[in-house]
Amino acid sequence: MTPADSGSADELTQNLKRTTIQHEHSSIPGRDIVQVLTEIPEGVSSGWHHHPGEEVGYIVAGTVRMERRDGETIILNAGDGFLIPPRVPHNATDLGPGTGRMLSTYIVEAEEPVSTLET
């Protein structure tokens, strides 16, 4: 794991629980691959944020409303996958019942925070 795993660079931890599973350099020059398990309590939103690269995700448990600033909103259930393009602001809300869990793999610019909240 790289020093960027400190967690302080990930502003989303203010709203939900994020556990970095792995953070490694990619074979793509200037890119890192980061895998994160995110847990969102029922009724909680991640907050509008973006990533400096692709997010390839899978809903492990729960139902999640995924809104994107480009106008697309989808409802994701356990077993569904999703893709968020680089730097597209989005917001995930767990619709319940219980805590939603998603596994995301990011292919991001090295030395950049994995997630940045929109202001």
N, C-alpha and C positions, 0 to 999 in steps of 0.2 A: 504494500500500500504506500501511497505517496503522502507527503506532508499536507497536501490539500484536503486530506480526510479529516482535518481537525473538527469539522462540524460548524465552526464559527463562520465559515464562508457561506453556509446554507441558511438563508433567511427564513425558509419555510418552517424551520423547527419552532418558530414562534407560535404556529397554529396547529401543528400536528407532529406525530412522531415519525422520524425518518432514520432508518438504520442502514448505513453503508455496508454492503456485503463485500464489494471489491472495487478498487480504483487502480487501474493499470494503464500504462502507456499503450496506445494502439499502434498497429503497423501502418496506419495512415499518419503521415508526418503532421505534427502539430495538434494531434487529437488524442484524447484520453477516452477510455471506456469506463463508465461508472455504473455500478448496479446498486439499486437502492430498494429496500422494502419500506413502503409508506403505509402508516396506519392512521386513518381519519375517523374520529369518533362520529357517531350518528348525528346528523344535523350540522356538522362543522364543515366549513369551506377552507380550502388551502389558501385562498387569497389569489388575486390576479398576479401571475408571475410568468417568467419565460426562462428558457435555457439556451446556452450558446452552442446548440447543436440539436440533433434529433433526440426525441424521447420515444422509445419503443416500449410499450407497456402491456401488462396483463393483469386483469382483475382477479385476484386470488379469492376474495370473499366480499360479499355485500353488493350494493347497487350504488353506482356513482354517476352523477350528472357532470359531464365534461363540457364546459362552455369554452368557446374560442372567440377571440375578438374579431376574427374574420367572419363571424356570423354563424358558424356551425356549432350546434349543441347536440350532443348525443347522450343517450342513457346506456350505461355499460353495466352488465351483470357479471357475476362470477363466471369465469371461463372466456370472457371476451378480451380481445386484444385491441390496442389502439396505437396510433402514431401521431405525434405532435411535431410539426416541422420546426426548424431552428428559429428562435426568437419570436415565435408566435405567442402572444399573451394568452393564457388560459387559466381557468379556475375549476377545481374539482370539488364537488360537494357530495358527502356521503348521505344517501337517502335512507339508509338503514335497511332492515333492522340490524342493530348492532354496529360494531366497528367495521368499516371497510378497509380492505387490505389490497394494495397493488404493488406489483413488482415491476420496476422500470429500469431499463438499460438506456443510458445516455451515451451518445457519441459526440463529445463536446470539445471545444477548443481548450487545449492545455493551458494551465495557469489562470483560467477563468473560473469564477464561482459556478457551481453546477446549476444553482437556481438564484434568480434575482426577483424580488418582489417589485411590482409595478407601483409607481407613485402617482 
